Amino acid sequence: MKITYDVTHLPERKYQRQDSEEITALKVFLAGSQRNMVIEYEDPKKCKRRYDALRGYRKNHKLEDVFDCYRVDHQVVITKTKKKGRPTSAK
């Protein structure tokens, strides 16, 4: 083992994070003109895990006003709520 302090040139950090299949599909859905989307799973446990990932993505990217998602048995339902960047009309 070798420990070094005060290194003048630190190695670059490698970022190899890749979006999941569900997040990629969500991005395509949000860019398209469809109003809703359903993702169906064989296993209810996997459905819950992937639903939690989609909710986390929604919260982390502050997309609460853009789309809504909910889970029913082994399906995740995603619906658009409004266009991103377009303010809602005040009444």
C-alpha positions in Angstrom: 0.0 0.0 0.0 1.2 3.5 -0.9 -0.2 6.7 0.6 0.7 10.1 -0.8 -0.1 13.5 0.5 -0.2 16.9 -1.3 -0.3 15.5 -4.7 0.1 18.2 -7.4 -1.9 16.4 -10.1 -4.9 14.4 -8.9 -6.4 11.8 -11.2 -9.7 12.7 -12.8 -12.9 11.2 -11.3 -14.7 8.9 -13.7 -18.4 9.3 -14.1 -20.0 6.3 -15.6 -23.5 6.7 -14.3 -26.1 5.6 -16.9 -29.8 6.1 -16.8 -32.1 3.1 -16.3 -34.4 1.9 -19.0 -37.4 3.5 -17.2 -35.7 6.9 -16.9 -34.7 6.9 -20.6 -38.3 6.0 -21.5 -39.6 8.8 -19.3 -37.3 11.3 -21.0 -38.6 10.2 -24.4 -42.2 10.4 -23.2 -41.7 13.9 -21.8 -40.2 15.1 -25.1 -43.0 13.5 -27.1 -46.7 14.5 -27.6 -48.3 11.5 -25.7 -50.3 12.4 -22.7 -49.8 9.2 -20.6 -47.7 6.1 -20.4 -48.0 2.7 -18.5 -45.0 0.5 -17.6 -46.0 -3.0 -16.7 -43.8 -5.5 -14.7 -44.0 -9.2 -14.1 -42.9 -8.8 -10.4 -44.7 -6.4 -8.0 -41.5 -6.0 -6.0 -39.6 -4.8 -9.0 -42.5 -2.6 -9.9 -42.3 -0.9 -6.5 -38.5 -0.5 -6.8 -38.7 1.1 -10.2 -41.6 3.3 -9.1 -39.5 4.6 -6.3 -36.7 5.3 -8.8 -39.1 7.3 -11.0 -40.4 9.3 -8.0 -36.9 10.0 -6.9 -36.0 11.3 -10.4 -39.2 13.4 -10.4 -38.3 15.0 -7.0 -34.5 15.4 -7.7 -35.1 17.2 -11.0 -38.1 19.2 -9.6 -40.5 17.9 -12.2 -43.5 17.8 -9.9 -45.4 20.2 -12.1 -44.5 18.4 -15.3 -45.7 14.9 -14.7 -47.5 12.7 -12.1 -46.9 9.0 -11.5 -48.7 6.4 -9.4 -48.5 2.6 -9.0 -51.4 0.1 -9.4 -50.5 -3.5 -8.6 -47.7 -4.3 -11.1 -48.1 -1.2 -13.3 -46.6 2.3 -13.1 -48.8 5.0 -14.7 -47.3 8.3 -15.7 -49.4 11.3 -16.9 -48.3 14.7 -18.1 -49.8 17.5 -16.0 -48.6 20.5 -18.1 -46.0 21.6 -20.5 -42.6 22.4 -19.0 -41.8 26.1 -19.1 -45.4 27.1 -19.8 -47.0 28.9 -16.9 -50.5 27.9 -15.9 -53.3 30.5 -16.4 -54.3 32.2 -13.2 -58.1 32.6 -12.7 
